[in-house]
Amino acid sequence: MRFPNKEMLEFLRREYPSGTRVILVRMDDPQAPPLGTKGTVTGVDDMGSILVDWDNGSHLNVIYGVDVVRKLNKEIK
């Protein structure tokens, strides 16, 4: 796992503010929600993990440098 520097943390927090809708592209965890699951960002922690409330009820974080999510356009529900 890579630890982000201060600039990367600031970037992640700007890119993924609370309320941002995302879709799961890749997650390296046996408990991961299914690929394509949508969720709402609740924040970014000090390790650069994106905190997500997944629509299926999961709360598994997106790990910086390992997992991948894509931001959804506002038009996509």
PDB file of N, CA, C and O in Angstrom:
ATOM      1  N   MET A   1       0.840  -1.174   0.000  1.00  0.00           N
ATOM      2  CA  MET A   1       0.000   0.000   0.000  1.00  0.00           C
ATOM      3  C   MET A   1       0.885   1.238   0.000  1.00  0.00           C
ATOM      4  O   MET A   1       1.870   1.310   0.736  1.00  0.00           O
ATOM      5  N   ARG A   2       0.529   2.207  -0.827  1.00  0.00           N
ATOM      6  CA  ARG A   2       1.258   3.465  -0.870  1.00  0.00           C
ATOM      7  C   ARG A   2       0.542   4.493   0.005  1.00  0.00           C
ATOM      8  O   ARG A   2      -0.688   4.550   0.038  1.00  0.00           O
ATOM      9  N   PHE A   3       1.323   5.295   0.704  1.00  0.00           N
ATOM     10  CA  PHE A   3       0.742   6.360   1.506  1.00  0.00           C
ATOM     11  C   PHE A   3       0.866   7.663   0.730  1.00  0.00           C
ATOM     12  O   PHE A   3       1.964   8.014   0.298  1.00  0.00           O
ATOM     13  N   PRO A   4      -0.225   8.382   0.544  1.00  0.00           N
ATOM     14  CA  PRO A   4      -0.171   9.612  -0.243  1.00  0.00           C
ATOM     15  C   PRO A   4       0.485  10.749   0.525  1.00  0.00           C
ATOM     16  O   PRO A   4       0.424  10.820   1.753  1.00  0.00           O
ATOM     17  N   ASN A   5       1.115  11.636  -0.239  1.00  0.00           N
ATOM     18  CA  ASN A   5       1.688  12.828   0.380  1.00  0.00           C
ATOM     19  C   ASN A   5       0.583  13.876   0.563  1.00  0.00           C
ATOM     20  O   ASN A   5      -0.558  13.663   0.152  1.00  0.00           O
ATOM     21  N   LYS A   6       0.926  14.986   1.173  1.00  0.00           N
ATOM     22  CA  LYS A   6      -0.046  16.034   1.485  1.00  0.00           C
ATOM     23  C   LYS A   6      -0.759  16.543   0.233  1.00  0.00           C
ATOM     24  O   LYS A   6      -1.969  16.770   0.249  1.00  0.00           O
ATOM     25  N   GLU A   7      -0.011  16.719  -0.841  1.00  0.00           N
ATOM     26  CA  GLU A   7      -0.604  17.223  -2.078  1.00  0.00           C
ATOM     27  C   GLU A   7      -1.616  16.236  -2.650  1.00  0.00           C
ATOM     28  O   GLU A   7      -2.667  16.644  -3.146  1.00  0.00           O
ATOM     29  N   MET A   8      -1.307  14.936  -2.586  1.00  0.00           N
ATOM     30  CA  MET A   8      -2.230  13.927  -3.093  1.00  0.00           C
ATOM     31  C   MET A   8      -3.494  13.880  -2.242  1.00  0.00           C
ATOM     32  O   MET A   8      -4.595  13.742  -2.775  1.00  0.00           O
ATOM     33  N   LEU A   9      -3.345  13.994  -0.923  1.00  0.00           N
ATOM     34  CA  LEU A   9      -4.527  14.030  -0.050  1.00  0.00           C
ATOM     35  C   LEU A   9      -5.423  15.212  -0.394  1.00  0.00           C
ATOM     36  O   LEU A   9      -6.645  15.071  -0.456  1.00  0.00           O
ATOM     37  N   GLU A  10      -4.822  16.374  -0.615  1.00  0.00           N
ATOM     38  CA  GLU A  10      -5.597  17.560  -0.978  1.00  0.00           C
ATOM     39  C   GLU A  10      -6.315  17.340  -2.303  1.00  0.00           C
ATOM     40  O   GLU A  10      -7.476  17.721  -2.455  1.00  0.00           O
ATOM     41  N   PHE A  11      -5.622  16.721  -3.267  1.00  0.00           N
ATOM     42  CA  PHE A  11      -6.229  16.426  -4.568  1.00  0.00           C
ATOM     43  C   PHE A  11      -7.419  15.484  -4.401  1.00  0.00           C
ATOM     44  O   PHE A  11      -8.497  15.746  -4.935  1.00  0.00           O
ATOM     45  N   LEU A  12      -7.227  14.383  -3.659  1.00  0.00           N
ATOM     46  CA  LEU A  12      -8.307  13.419  -3.466  1.00  0.00           C
ATOM     47  C   LEU A  12      -9.512  14.062  -2.792  1.00  0.00           C
ATOM     48  O   LEU A  12     -10.653  13.778  -3.158  1.00  0.00           O
ATOM     49  N   ARG A  13      -9.269  14.917  -1.822  1.00  0.00           N
ATOM     50  CA  ARG A  13     -10.373  15.568  -1.116  1.00  0.00           C
ATOM     51  C   ARG A  13     -11.110  16.562  -2.005  1.00  0.00           C
ATOM     52  O   ARG A  13     -12.316  16.757  -1.854  1.00  0.00           O
ATOM     53  N   ARG A  14     -10.389  17.192  -2.933  1.00  0.00           N
ATOM     54  CA  ARG A  14     -11.047  18.085  -3.902  1.00  0.00           C
ATOM     55  C   ARG A  14     -11.841  17.275  -4.921  1.00  0.00           C
ATOM     56  O   ARG A  14     -12.961  17.647  -5.273  1.00  0.00           O
ATOM     57  N   GLU A  15     -11.268  16.173  -5.393  1.00  0.00           N
ATOM     58  CA  GLU A  15     -11.893  15.345  -6.425  1.00  0.00           C
ATOM     59  C   GLU A  15     -13.080  14.540  -5.902  1.00  0.00           C
ATOM     60  O   GLU A  15     -14.020  14.272  -6.650  1.00  0.00           O
ATOM     61  N   TYR A  16     -13.049  14.155  -4.637  1.00  0.00           N
ATOM     62  CA  TYR A  16     -14.077  13.285  -4.057  1.00  0.00           C
ATOM     63  C   TYR A  16     -14.673  13.896  -2.785  1.00  0.00           C
ATOM     64  O   TYR A  16     -14.573  13.310  -1.708  1.00  0.00           O
ATOM     65  N   PRO A  17     -15.298  15.081  -2.914  1.00  0.00           N
ATOM     66  CA  PRO A  17     -15.938  15.660  -1.720  1.00  0.00           C
ATOM     67  C   PRO A  17     -17.156  14.828  -1.312  1.00  0.00           C
ATOM     68  O   PRO A  17     -17.686  14.059  -2.113  1.00  0.00           O
ATOM     69  N   SER A  18     -17.586  14.985  -0.078  1.00  0.00           N
ATOM     70  CA  SER A  18     -18.781  14.289   0.394  1.00  0.00           C
ATOM     71  C   SER A  18     -19.934  14.549  -0.564  1.00  0.00           C
ATOM     72  O   SER A  18     -20.144  15.674  -1.018  1.00  0.00           O
ATOM     73  N   GLY A  19     -20.676  13.488  -0.861  1.00  0.00           N
ATOM     74  CA  GLY A  19     -21.817  13.599  -1.759  1.00  0.00           C
ATOM     75  C   GLY A  19     -21.521  13.184  -3.185  1.00  0.00           C
ATOM     76  O   GLY A  19     -22.446  12.995  -3.975  1.00  0.00           O
ATOM     77  N   THR A  20     -20.238  13.035  -3.537  1.00  0.00           N
ATOM     78  CA  THR A  20     -19.875  12.616  -4.885  1.00  0.00           C
ATOM     79  C   THR A  20     -20.353  11.189  -5.127  1.00  0.00           C
ATOM     80  O   THR A  20     -20.138  10.308  -4.294  1.00  0.00           O
ATOM     81  N   ARG A  21     -20.999  10.963  -6.263  1.00  0.00           N
ATOM     82  CA  ARG A  21     -21.457   9.630  -6.632  1.00  0.00           C
ATOM     83  C   ARG A  21     -20.349   8.943  -7.428  1.00  0.00           C
ATOM     84  O   ARG A  21     -19.745   9.541  -8.318  1.00  0.00           O
ATOM     85  N   VAL A  22     -20.093   7.671  -7.090  1.00  0.00           N
ATOM     86  CA  VAL A  22     -19.054   6.886  -7.752  1.00  0.00           C
ATOM     87  C   VAL A  22     -19.602   5.509  -8.123  1.00  0.00           C
ATOM     88  O   VAL A  22     -20.632   5.069  -7.613  1.00  0.00           O
ATOM     89  N   ILE A  23     -18.878   4.844  -9.030  1.00  0.00           N
ATOM     90  CA  ILE A  23     -19.190   3.472  -9.408  1.00  0.00           C
ATOM     91  C   ILE A  23     -17.910   2.657  -9.247  1.00  0.00           C
ATOM     92  O   ILE A  23     -16.826   3.121  -9.599  1.00  0.00           O
ATOM     93  N   LEU A  24     -18.038   1.457  -8.720  1.00  0.00           N
ATOM     94  CA  LEU A  24     -16.878   0.603  -8.458  1.00  0.00           C
ATOM     95  C   LEU A  24     -16.379  -0.032  -9.749  1.00  0.00           C
ATOM     96  O   LEU A  24     -17.132  -0.683 -10.472  1.00  0.00           O
ATOM     97  N   VAL A  25     -15.077   0.172 -10.026  1.00  0.00           N
ATOM     98  CA  VAL A  25     -14.426  -0.396 -11.205  1.00  0.00           C
ATOM     99  C   VAL A  25     -13.579  -1.603 -10.814  1.00  0.00           C
ATOM    100  O   VAL A  25     -13.602  -2.629 -11.492  1.00  0.00           O
ATOM    101  N   ARG A  26     -12.828  -1.477  -9.714  1.00  0.00           N
ATOM    102  CA  ARG A  26     -11.983  -2.581  -9.239  1.00  0.00           C
ATOM    103  C   ARG A  26     -11.762  -2.432  -7.744  1.00  0.00           C
ATOM    104  O   ARG A  26     -11.510  -1.336  -7.245  1.00  0.00           O
ATOM    105  N   MET A  27     -11.860  -3.561  -7.032  1.00  0.00           N
ATOM    106  CA  MET A  27     -11.564  -3.559  -5.605  1.00  0.00           C
ATOM    107  C   MET A  27     -10.932  -4.897  -5.260  1.00  0.00           C
ATOM    108  O   MET A  27     -11.501  -5.953  -5.535  1.00  0.00           O
ATOM    109  N   ASP A  28      -9.757  -4.844  -4.657  1.00  0.00           N
ATOM    110  CA  ASP A  28      -9.006  -6.045  -4.312  1.00  0.00           C
ATOM    111  C   ASP A  28      -9.349  -6.477  -2.891  1.00  0.00           C
ATOM    112  O   ASP A  28      -8.547  -6.318  -1.971  1.00  0.00           O
ATOM    113  N   ASP A  29     -10.559  -7.030  -2.723  1.00  0.00           N
ATOM    114  CA  ASP A  29     -11.009  -7.471  -1.412  1.00  0.00           C
ATOM    115  C   ASP A  29     -12.097  -8.521  -1.608  1.00  0.00           C
ATOM    116  O   ASP A  29     -13.024  -8.305  -2.387  1.00  0.00           O
ATOM    117  N   PRO A  30     -11.999  -9.649  -0.917  1.00  0.00           N
ATOM    118  CA  PRO A  30     -13.026 -10.687  -1.084  1.00  0.00           C
ATOM    119  C   PRO A  30     -14.414 -10.238  -0.620  1.00  0.00           C
ATOM    120  O   PRO A  30     -15.416 -10.837  -1.012  1.00  0.00           O
ATOM    121  N   GLN A  31     -14.485  -9.202   0.203  1.00  0.00           N
ATOM    122  CA  GLN A  31     -15.767  -8.690   0.691  1.00  0.00           C
ATOM    123  C   GLN A  31     -16.275  -7.513  -0.140  1.00  0.00           C
ATOM    124  O   GLN A  31     -17.251  -6.861   0.231  1.00  0.00           O
ATOM    125  N   ALA A  32     -15.609  -7.244  -1.268  1.00  0.00           N
ATOM    126  CA  ALA A  32     -15.955  -6.088  -2.095  1.00  0.00           C
ATOM    127  C   ALA A  32     -17.378  -6.186  -2.625  1.00  0.00           C
ATOM    128  O   ALA A  32     -17.870  -7.278  -2.910  1.00  0.00           O
ATOM    129  N   PRO A  33     -18.034  -5.043  -2.755  1.00  0.00           N
ATOM    130  CA  PRO A  33     -19.319  -5.033  -3.444  1.00  0.00           C
ATOM    131  C   PRO A  33     -19.100  -5.483  -4.897  1.00  0.00           C
ATOM    132  O   PRO A  33     -17.977  -5.406  -5.394  1.00  0.00           O
ATOM    133  N   PRO A  34     -20.131  -5.942  -5.572  1.00  0.00           N
ATOM    134  CA  PRO A  34     -19.969  -6.335  -6.977  1.00  0.00           C
ATOM    135  C   PRO A  34     -19.483  -5.158  -7.829  1.00  0.00           C
ATOM    136  O   PRO A  34     -19.855  -4.010  -7.587  1.00  0.00           O
ATOM    137  N   LEU A  35     -18.654  -5.455  -8.820  1.00  0.00           N
ATOM    138  CA  LEU A  35     -18.228  -4.408  -9.750  1.00  0.00           C
ATOM    139  C   LEU A  35     -19.462  -3.754 -10.346  1.00  0.00           C
ATOM    140  O   LEU A  35     -20.449  -4.424 -10.647  1.00  0.00           O
ATOM    141  N   GLY A  36     -19.399  -2.445 -10.513  1.00  0.00           N
ATOM    142  CA  GLY A  36     -20.539  -1.709 -11.032  1.00  0.00           C
ATOM    143  C   GLY A  36     -21.462  -1.176  -9.954  1.00  0.00           C
ATOM    144  O   GLY A  36     -22.402  -0.438 -10.250  1.00  0.00           O
ATOM    145  N   THR A  37     -21.203  -1.543  -8.697  1.00  0.00           N
ATOM    146  CA  THR A  37     -22.013  -1.015  -7.600  1.00  0.00           C
ATOM    147  C   THR A  37     -21.767   0.479  -7.469  1.00  0.00           C
ATOM    148  O   THR A  37     -20.626   0.936  -7.540  1.00  0.00           O
ATOM    149  N   LYS A  38     -22.839   1.238  -7.276  1.00  0.00           N
ATOM    150  CA  LYS A  38     -22.734   2.688  -7.110  1.00  0.00           C
ATOM    151  C   LYS A  38     -22.763   3.034  -5.627  1.00  0.00           C
ATOM    152  O   LYS A  38     -23.286   2.282  -4.805  1.00  0.00           O
ATOM    153  N   GLY A  39     -22.194   4.182  -5.308  1.00  0.00           N
ATOM    154  CA  GLY A  39     -22.174   4.619  -3.930  1.00  0.00           C
ATOM    155  C   GLY A  39     -21.974   6.115  -3.820  1.00  0.00           C
ATOM    156  O   GLY A  39     -21.765   6.811  -4.814  1.00  0.00           O
ATOM    157  N   THR A  40     -22.042   6.596  -2.578  1.00  0.00           N
ATOM    158  CA  THR A  40     -21.891   8.018  -2.291  1.00  0.00           C
ATOM    159  C   THR A  40     -20.705   8.216  -1.357  1.00  0.00           C
ATOM    160  O   THR A  40     -20.623   7.592  -0.299  1.00  0.00           O
ATOM    161  N   VAL A  41     -19.784   9.092  -1.760  1.00  0.00           N
ATOM    162  CA  VAL A  41     -18.597   9.396  -0.959  1.00  0.00           C
ATOM    163  C   VAL A  41     -19.021  10.160   0.292  1.00  0.00           C
ATOM    164  O   VAL A  41     -19.835  11.081   0.233  1.00  0.00           O
ATOM    165  N   THR A  42     -18.443   9.749   1.437  1.00  0.00           N
ATOM    166  CA  THR A  42     -18.689  10.464   2.689  1.00  0.00           C
ATOM    167  C   THR A  42     -17.446  11.200   3.165  1.00  0.00           C
ATOM    168  O   THR A  42     -17.512  11.955   4.134  1.00  0.00           O
ATOM    169  N   GLY A  43     -16.300  10.990   2.491  1.00  0.00           N
ATOM    170  CA  GLY A  43     -15.081  11.687   2.851  1.00  0.00           C
ATOM    171  C   GLY A  43     -13.849  10.948   2.377  1.00  0.00           C
ATOM    172  O   GLY A  43     -13.942   9.896   1.744  1.00  0.00           O
ATOM    173  N   VAL A  44     -12.690  11.514   2.692  1.00  0.00           N
ATOM    174  CA  VAL A  44     -11.385  10.912   2.410  1.00  0.00           C
ATOM    175  C   VAL A  44     -10.597  10.965   3.709  1.00  0.00           C
ATOM    176  O   VAL A  44     -10.450  12.033   4.302  1.00  0.00           O
ATOM    177  N   ASP A  45     -10.082   9.805   4.164  1.00  0.00           N
ATOM    178  CA  ASP A  45      -9.351   9.793   5.430  1.00  0.00           C
ATOM    179  C   ASP A  45      -7.889  10.190   5.231  1.00  0.00           C
ATOM    180  O   ASP A  45      -7.461  10.449   4.106  1.00  0.00           O
ATOM    181  N   ASP A  46      -7.127  10.237   6.322  1.00  0.00           N
ATOM    182  CA  ASP A  46      -5.734  10.697   6.275  1.00  0.00           C
ATOM    183  C   ASP A  46      -4.796   9.742   5.545  1.00  0.00           C
ATOM    184  O   ASP A  46      -3.661  10.109   5.241  1.00  0.00           O
ATOM    185  N   MET A  47      -5.251   8.522   5.259  1.00  0.00           N
ATOM    186  CA  MET A  47      -4.441   7.575   4.482  1.00  0.00           C
ATOM    187  C   MET A  47      -4.807   7.611   3.006  1.00  0.00           C
ATOM    188  O   MET A  47      -4.243   6.867   2.204  1.00  0.00           O
ATOM    189  N   GLY A  48      -5.758   8.482   2.645  1.00  0.00           N
ATOM    190  CA  GLY A  48      -6.168   8.611   1.255  1.00  0.00           C
ATOM    191  C   GLY A  48      -7.261   7.644   0.853  1.00  0.00           C
ATOM    192  O   GLY A  48      -7.600   7.557  -0.327  1.00  0.00           O
ATOM    193  N   SER A  49      -7.826   6.910   1.812  1.00  0.00           N
ATOM    194  CA  SER A  49      -8.940   6.021   1.495  1.00  0.00           C
ATOM    195  C   SER A  49     -10.195   6.853   1.268  1.00  0.00           C
ATOM    196  O   SER A  49     -10.505   7.762   2.038  1.00  0.00           O
ATOM    197  N   ILE A  50     -10.911   6.525   0.196  1.00  0.00           N
ATOM    198  CA  ILE A  50     -12.171   7.199  -0.089  1.00  0.00           C
ATOM    199  C   ILE A  50     -13.258   6.435   0.658  1.00  0.00           C
ATOM    200  O   ILE A  50     -13.455   5.242   0.431  1.00  0.00           O
ATOM    201  N   LEU A  51     -13.954   7.123   1.539  1.00  0.00           N
ATOM    202  CA  LEU A  51     -15.005   6.518   2.357  1.00  0.00           C
ATOM    203  C   LEU A  51     -16.299   6.559   1.564  1.00  0.00           C
ATOM    204  O   LEU A  51     -16.746   7.627   1.145  1.00  0.00           O
ATOM    205  N   VAL A  52     -16.906   5.384   1.357  1.00  0.00           N
ATOM    206  CA  VAL A  52     -18.085   5.291   0.498  1.00  0.00           C
ATOM    207  C   VAL A  52     -19.197   4.530   1.203  1.00  0.00           C
ATOM    208  O   VAL A  52     -18.967   3.478   1.800  1.00  0.00           O
ATOM    209  N   ASP A  53     -20.402   5.074   1.126  1.00  0.00           N
ATOM    210  CA  ASP A  53     -21.615   4.348   1.502  1.00  0.00           C
ATOM    211  C   ASP A  53     -22.155   3.744   0.213  1.00  0.00           C
ATOM    212  O   ASP A  53     -22.762   4.442  -0.599  1.00  0.00           O
ATOM    213  N   TRP A  54     -21.933   2.444   0.027  1.00  0.00           N
ATOM    214  CA  TRP A  54     -22.369   1.771  -1.196  1.00  0.00           C
ATOM    215  C   TRP A  54     -23.876   1.575  -1.171  1.00  0.00           C
ATOM    216  O   TRP A  54     -24.469   1.378  -0.110  1.00  0.00           O
ATOM    217  N   ASP A  55     -24.488   1.630  -2.343  1.00  0.00           N
ATOM    218  CA  ASP A  55     -25.941   1.508  -2.453  1.00  0.00           C
ATOM    219  C   ASP A  55     -26.458   0.147  -1.966  1.00  0.00           C
ATOM    220  O   ASP A  55     -27.636   0.015  -1.635  1.00  0.00           O
ATOM    221  N   ASN A  56     -25.587  -0.854  -1.923  1.00  0.00           N
ATOM    222  CA  ASN A  56     -26.011  -2.183  -1.459  1.00  0.00           C
ATOM    223  C   ASN A  56     -25.875  -2.337   0.063  1.00  0.00           C
ATOM    224  O   ASN A  56     -26.096  -3.425   0.595  1.00  0.00           O
ATOM    225  N   GLY A  57     -25.511  -1.245   0.770  1.00  0.00           N
ATOM    226  CA  GLY A  57     -25.405  -1.279   2.219  1.00  0.00           C
ATOM    227  C   GLY A  57     -23.988  -1.459   2.745  1.00  0.00           C
ATOM    228  O   GLY A  57     -23.760  -1.299   3.945  1.00  0.00           O
ATOM    229  N   SER A  58     -23.041  -1.782   1.893  1.00  0.00           N
ATOM    230  CA  SER A  58     -21.646  -1.949   2.303  1.00  0.00           C
ATOM    231  C   SER A  58     -21.025  -0.583   2.607  1.00  0.00           C
ATOM    232  O   SER A  58     -21.471   0.446   2.098  1.00  0.00           O
ATOM    233  N   HIS A  59     -19.994  -0.597   3.442  1.00  0.00           N
ATOM    234  CA  HIS A  59     -19.261   0.632   3.765  1.00  0.00           C
ATOM    235  C   HIS A  59     -17.764   0.430   3.584  1.00  0.00           C
ATOM    236  O   HIS A  59     -16.962   1.125   4.209  1.00  0.00           O
ATOM    237  N   LEU A  60     -17.385  -0.513   2.734  1.00  0.00           N
ATOM    238  CA  LEU A  60     -15.973  -0.798   2.502  1.00  0.00           C
ATOM    239  C   LEU A  60     -15.307   0.380   1.799  1.00  0.00           C
ATOM    240  O   LEU A  60     -15.823   0.884   0.801  1.00  0.00           O
ATOM    241  N   ASN A  61     -14.156   0.822   2.322  1.00  0.00           N
ATOM    242  CA  ASN A  61     -13.444   1.969   1.765  1.00  0.00           C
ATOM    243  C   ASN A  61     -12.716   1.610   0.484  1.00  0.00           C
ATOM    244  O   ASN A  61     -12.341   0.458   0.265  1.00  0.00           O
ATOM    245  N   VAL A  62     -12.522   2.613  -0.355  1.00  0.00           N
ATOM    246  CA  VAL A  62     -11.733   2.486  -1.578  1.00  0.00           C
ATOM    247  C   VAL A  62     -10.299   2.848  -1.201  1.00  0.00           C
ATOM    248  O   VAL A  62     -10.033   3.980  -0.797  1.00  0.00           O
ATOM    249  N   ILE A  63      -9.376   1.900  -1.328  1.00  0.00           N
ATOM    250  CA  ILE A  63      -7.990   2.092  -0.893  1.00  0.00           C
ATOM    251  C   ILE A  63      -7.182   2.782  -1.982  1.00  0.00           C
ATOM    252  O   ILE A  63      -7.111   2.312  -3.118  1.00  0.00           O
ATOM    253  N   TYR A  64      -6.574   3.909  -1.614  1.00  0.00           N
ATOM    254  CA  TYR A  64      -5.748   4.676  -2.544  1.00  0.00           C
ATOM    255  C   TYR A  64      -4.638   3.810  -3.128  1.00  0.00           C
ATOM    256  O   TYR A  64      -3.910   3.142  -2.393  1.00  0.00           O
ATOM    257  N   GLY A  65      -4.512   3.826  -4.461  1.00  0.00           N
ATOM    258  CA  GLY A  65      -3.437   3.107  -5.137  1.00  0.00           C
ATOM    259  C   GLY A  65      -3.713   1.630  -5.359  1.00  0.00           C
ATOM    260  O   GLY A  65      -2.899   0.945  -5.979  1.00  0.00           O
ATOM    261  N   VAL A  66      -4.840   1.119  -4.870  1.00  0.00           N
ATOM    262  CA  VAL A  66      -5.172  -0.306  -5.016  1.00  0.00           C
ATOM    263  C   VAL A  66      -6.499  -0.475  -5.743  1.00  0.00           C
ATOM    264  O   VAL A  66      -6.580  -1.165  -6.759  1.00  0.00           O
ATOM    265  N   ASP A  67      -7.545   0.169  -5.206  1.00  0.00           N
ATOM    266  CA  ASP A  67      -8.887   0.040  -5.755  1.00  0.00           C
ATOM    267  C   ASP A  67      -9.180   1.189  -6.714  1.00  0.00           C
ATOM    268  O   ASP A  67      -8.489   2.207  -6.717  1.00  0.00           O
ATOM    269  N   VAL A  68     -10.227   1.001  -7.534  1.00  0.00           N
ATOM    270  CA  VAL A  68     -10.552   2.016  -8.540  1.00  0.00           C
ATOM    271  C   VAL A  68     -12.057   2.275  -8.542  1.00  0.00           C
ATOM    272  O   VAL A  68     -12.864   1.348  -8.607  1.00  0.00           O
ATOM    273  N   VAL A  69     -12.411   3.555  -8.469  1.00  0.00           N
ATOM    274  CA  VAL A  69     -13.785   3.984  -8.685  1.00  0.00           C
ATOM    275  C   VAL A  69     -13.774   5.060  -9.758  1.00  0.00           C
ATOM    276  O   VAL A  69     -12.749   5.687 -10.026  1.00  0.00           O
ATOM    277  N   ARG A  70     -14.932   5.257 -10.363  1.00  0.00           N
ATOM    278  CA  ARG A  70     -15.093   6.316 -11.359  1.00  0.00           C
ATOM    279  C   ARG A  70     -16.220   7.220 -10.891  1.00  0.00           C
ATOM    280  O   ARG A  70     -17.262   6.749 -10.435  1.00  0.00           O
ATOM    281  N   LYS A  71     -16.002   8.521 -11.008  1.00  0.00           N
ATOM    282  CA  LYS A  71     -17.043   9.464 -10.642  1.00  0.00           C
ATOM    283  C   LYS A  71     -18.164   9.383 -11.673  1.00  0.00           C
ATOM    284  O   LYS A  71     -17.916   9.224 -12.868  1.00  0.00           O
ATOM    285  N   LEU A  72     -19.401   9.494 -11.192  1.00  0.00           N
ATOM    286  CA  LEU A  72     -20.560   9.481 -12.057  1.00  0.00           C
ATOM    287  C   LEU A  72     -20.957  10.909 -12.391  1.00  0.00           C
ATOM    288  O   LEU A  72     -20.813  11.816 -11.571  1.00  0.00           O
ATOM    289  N   ASN A  73     -21.456  11.096 -13.599  1.00  0.00           N
ATOM    290  CA  ASN A  73     -22.019  12.383 -13.968  1.00  0.00           C
ATOM    291  C   ASN A  73     -23.311  12.587 -13.191  1.00  0.00           C
ATOM    292  O   ASN A  73     -23.964  11.621 -12.797  1.00  0.00           O
ATOM    293  N   LYS A  74     -23.669  13.814 -12.977  1.00  0.00           N
ATOM    294  CA  LYS A  74     -24.898  14.100 -12.231  1.00  0.00           C
ATOM    295  C   LYS A  74     -26.126  13.543 -12.923  1.00  0.00           C
ATOM    296  O   LYS A  74     -27.127  13.264 -12.262  1.00  0.00           O
ATOM    297  N   GLU A  75     -26.077  13.370 -14.252  1.00  0.00           N
ATOM    298  CA  GLU A  75     -27.234  12.874 -14.985  1.00  0.00           C
ATOM    299  C   GLU A  75     -27.452  11.380 -14.741  1.00  0.00           C
ATOM    300  O   GLU A  75     -28.571  10.891 -14.895  1.00  0.00           O
ATOM    301  N   ILE A  76     -26.394  10.642 -14.361  1.00  0.00           N
ATOM    302  CA  ILE A  76     -26.495   9.199 -14.170  1.00  0.00           C
ATOM    303  C   ILE A  76     -27.031   8.944 -12.764  1.00  0.00           C
ATOM    304  O   ILE A  76     -26.526   9.505 -11.792  1.00  0.00           O
ATOM    305  N   LYS A  77     -28.037   8.111 -12.660  1.00  0.00           N
ATOM    306  CA  LYS A  77     -28.622   7.798 -11.346  1.00  0.00           C
ATOM    307  C   LYS A  77     -28.150   6.453 -10.877  1.00  0.00           C
ATOM    308  O   LYS A  77     -28.530   6.009  -9.793  1.00  0.00           O
TER     309      LYS A  77
END
